[in-house]
């Protein structure tokens, strides 16, 4: 008869979860000691980086990822990164070791007191099984909950003496279980929505990360073409759900009430798909909708649907809805939109590299199918002005705005995408939160290219100080950091550049190396 550890590994294998991201402590050793040869363990040097690597891996892979943390301390270290996973709907199965079951109440060293409450309210579901025999079933439940709409992270705490206990015979049934959602628009709902779109004089689409996550970008294009409608990306996008050079593309909506309303003036029907309505950031109050506009929301997340302050919501499969709408609306009712204007000439700098110039150079030098993981928040406007993204799964950004996602997530995304080049575009302030992931890239020979935009300050914070009128405050500058020396210490080749020509040479060298690389670029300070 299999023990709990063997039964759990069989369960993970059945779900394709044979990569484990972790940083082990004593509570985790009994589980890891039984790891089968067909599993691989990806070690990170800090749990925040571990969770962000797993998040990038899951998003780029289009599936779940398995994480093993150390008790309460390791879980706490990962909580900041966990906020991004929640809002990117990343299906992470997070486990943490617990002390011997009979000693937890004594609060012995490394006991995770009230373990299931620790990651709440961030995770979808959290538990500590009531007995060792329920561990495999609990992990099975976690896997299914994480992957059912709306997807998201889950958490299971396991006392380390449970792993050696005998698993119940009925555990075998867990290996063949499947749970799928049947949620889609009914015929009546589809007909009502098609009628609304056909009747609209000037409809507009607002697309969010779920479109890209569900591989529905092509369906969004078909719907935009059939409607002759412009397309915006919802505010603060964590993914790119629409080709940026398509004639319908209008850019990214600002993350403020009045800014969105101003951008959507003149539209009588706003169809939001795969995004919250809306994730505002800077507080610029105003009317939620332009005069005469109706909003309809398509999402798989009941929470997003329920908390929206306006509009009508339909909860179901976003890809299914967009595909059926594209097939059903009446095409040709509106004039064809004119082609997009050429990408504007990038601004340059005499002393450093302007971010627009950097992104322009990347557009001309990087492979067409490159994947960008971005965490340089003060350069978002520069990025979207220069980028040309046309393929699914080509852009990832911290979904909650918490720093520390970008660099480790780029490593995880490259691990999941061995046939595409992943480029991390990381601010010098952001880089320090997940810098230990460079060690993982070096040790596992993961050929990610990390471009660090070095302006010596928290650029987005400086811009926000002007929005809030707070003036000069302490703690906004981060001077004197040598990322080339740090990278070398972790075993990664690194180069520092100050001109566009030097950047192109360094980037081409990194592309041809097949090894992880860091390029530190002195950049001008810009606003988001």
Order of alpha helices (4+ residues) and beta strands (2+ residues): alpha-beta-alpha-beta-alpha-beta-alpha-beta-alpha-beta-alpha-beta-alpha-beta-alpha-alpha-beta-beta-alpha-beta-beta-alpha-beta-alpha-alpha-beta-alpha-beta-alpha-beta-alpha-alpha-beta-alpha-alpha-beta-alpha-beta
